[in-house]
Amino acid sequence: MENLAHLEHRLRVAGDRVCIVDLYNRACGACKEVEKHFAASCRVSGLEDDGPVFLKHNIRDDRDDLSDVARLYGVRHAPAFLVFQGGALKWKMRGRDLARVARAARELEEEARAGGRSN
């Protein structure tokens, strides 16, 4: 995911699905460890199924300044995760606890299936 406009587009296309955004920095050693586990447990979604959408975003641009996504969501350090549903930010976490990220996504999906949203 390149920038804020791309994120907004992907969130619109995803609709009510849970979207997990892995925020990383190329120079971050912990981010590289997260990448290994994140890539092993999921794939970057092409939006072709009903499961969560997984996206990645480098919080630093070509000039090593914070990206527009990082600035908007107040992320100054990586690794970090944003979890969206229905286009709205539902959860934000800094660190590399992938189990917490998975729990948050699962809880949102279960809430939606149980009727947590109005039709």
HUMOQUI-V67447 format. One record per helix or strand of 3 or more residues. SS is the DSSP state (H for helix, E for strand). FROM is the first residue (numbers start at 1). TO is the last residue. If there is no record, write none. Layout:
<<SS | FROM | TO> <SS | FROM | TO>>
This chain:
<<H | 4 | 14> <E | 18 | 24> <H | 29 | 41> <E | 53 | 58> <H | 68 | 72> <E | 80 | 85> <E | 88 | 94> <H | 98 | 113>>
